Amino acid sequence: MVSLTPFGAQGNLIFMKALVLSAGHGKRMCSSIPKVLHPILGRPLLGWVLKALEALNCEEIIVVCGPEKSVIEFLKD
């Protein structure tokens, strides 16, 4: 079971941090679009991941991405 409360077993506040690996090229998907930018239900895959982490109140989110400018531009927005 996953607890979404910000307190640990001893009652101390927990600060969550996340590392998102998003450097895939999507070559097996036969696409020129980076894998993390493929739309799923109108939002890029990376957008869904970031939205979920935001809902969990992550203190810090680090995204590791490759040199694709499109991923970097998406993260700026």
Secondary structure, DSSP 8 states (H G I E B T S, - for coil): ----SSB-TTS-B---EEEEEE----GGGT-SS-GGGSEETTEEHHHHHHHHHHHTT-SEEEEEE-S-HHHHHHHH-
